[in-house]
C-alpha cells in the first residue's frame, strides 16, 4: 500500500469541473485531475430519486493533504453535500507515484 490516493467528486457543469480542477492543482493539493464528461448519476436526495448529468473528477493526491483537499472541495463546490471519496492506491508505476509526491505539497 502507498500513501497515494484517488479522490472522486462530481460537478454539475464543465465550467465548475474545470475551475475546481484548476484550483486543486494550483494549490498543490492534486498532482492531476481528470475530468470525465457527462456521466449520468442516479441518487436519492431528500427522499426523492433524482437523475442528473454530471462531470466526474478523478483526483490524484496523497494521504497527507487529503483533509485540506476535502475542505477545499467543500468550500468551493456548489453542491450542498459534494461527493468526496478517497480510494487508496495499493501500487503503481514507481515513476508515476513519485511524480504525484513531487507535485503535491
C-alpha positions as CSV (number, residue, x, y, z in Angstrom):
1,X,0.0,0.0,0.0
2,X,1.2,3.5,-0.7
3,X,0.3,7.0,0.7
4,X,-1.1,7.9,-2.7
5,X,-4.8,8.4,-3.2
6,X,-7.5,8.8,-5.8
7,X,-10.3,11.1,-4.8
8,X,-13.6,11.3,-6.6
9,X,-16.1,14.2,-6.8
10,X,-18.7,15.3,-9.3
11,X,-19.8,18.7,-10.6
12,X,-22.9,19.9,-12.3
13,X,-21.2,21.7,-15.2
14,X,-18.0,21.6,-17.2
15,X,-17.1,25.1,-16.0
16,X,-17.3,24.2,-12.4
17,X,-15.4,21.0,-13.0
18,X,-12.5,22.9,-14.8
19,X,-12.5,25.6,-12.1
20,X,-12.3,23.1,-9.3
21,X,-9.7,21.0,-11.0
22,X,-7.6,24.1,-11.7
23,X,-7.8,25.3,-8.0
24,X,-6.8,21.9,-6.7
25,X,-3.7,21.7,-8.9
26,X,-2.9,25.4,-8.4
27,X,-3.0,24.9,-4.6
28,X,-0.8,21.7,-5.0
29,X,-3.5,19.6,-3.4
30,X,-3.6,17.4,-6.5
31,X,-1.0,16.3,-9.0
32,X,-3.6,15.8,-11.7
33,X,-7.3,15.9,-12.1
34,X,-9.1,14.1,-14.9
35,X,-12.5,15.4,-15.9
36,X,-14.8,12.7,-17.3
37,X,-17.7,14.5,-19.1
38,X,-21.4,13.9,-18.9
39,X,-21.9,11.0,-16.7
40,X,-25.4,10.2,-15.6
41,X,-25.9,9.9,-11.9
42,X,-29.0,8.4,-10.2
43,X,-29.2,9.2,-6.5
44,X,-31.6,9.7,-3.6
45,X,-31.9,13.3,-2.3
46,X,-34.4,14.4,0.3
47,X,-36.2,11.1,-0.1
48,X,-36.7,11.5,-3.9
49,X,-34.9,9.7,-6.6
50,X,-33.1,12.2,-8.8
51,X,-31.2,11.9,-12.1
52,X,-28.5,14.4,-13.2
53,X,-25.8,14.8,-15.8
54,X,-22.6,15.5,-14.0
55,X,-18.8,15.7,-14.7
56,X,-16.7,13.3,-12.7
57,X,-13.3,14.5,-11.3
58,X,-10.7,11.8,-10.7
59,X,-8.1,13.5,-8.5
60,X,-4.6,12.1,-7.8
61,X,-3.2,13.1,-4.5
62,X,-1.5,11.9,-1.2
63,X,-2.9,10.9,2.1
64,X,-1.1,13.9,3.8
65,X,-3.1,16.5,2.0
66,X,-6.5,14.7,1.9
67,X,-8.1,16.7,4.7
68,X,-7.1,20.0,3.1
69,X,-8.3,18.8,-0.3
70,X,-11.7,17.7,1.2
71,X,-12.1,21.0,2.9
72,X,-11.3,22.9,-0.3
73,X,-13.8,20.9,-2.2
74,X,-16.5,21.6,0.4
75,X,-15.6,25.3,0.4
76,X,-15.6,25.8,-3.4
77,X,-18.2,23.4,-4.5
78,X,-21.8,24.5,-5.5
79,X,-23.4,21.3,-4.1
80,X,-24.8,21.3,-0.5
81,X,-23.2,17.9,0.0
82,X,-20.5,17.3,-2.6
83,X,-19.1,13.9,-3.1
84,X,-15.6,13.4,-1.7
85,X,-14.5,9.8,-1.7
86,X,-10.9,8.7,-1.0
87,X,-9.6,5.5,-2.6
88,X,-6.2,4.0,-1.6
89,X,-3.7,3.4,-4.4
90,X,-2.3,0.0,-3.5
91,X,0.5,0.0,-6.0
92,X,1.5,1.6,-9.3
93,X,4.3,2.8,-11.5
94,X,7.1,4.0,-9.3
95,X,7.8,6.9,-11.6
96,X,4.2,8.0,-11.6
97,X,3.8,7.6,-7.8
98,X,7.0,9.7,-7.3
99,X,5.6,12.4,-9.7
100,X,2.4,12.6,-7.6
101,X,4.5,13.0,-4.4
102,X,6.6,15.7,-6.1
103,X,3.6,17.6,-7.4
104,X,1.6,17.7,-4.1
105,X,2.6,19.7,-1.0
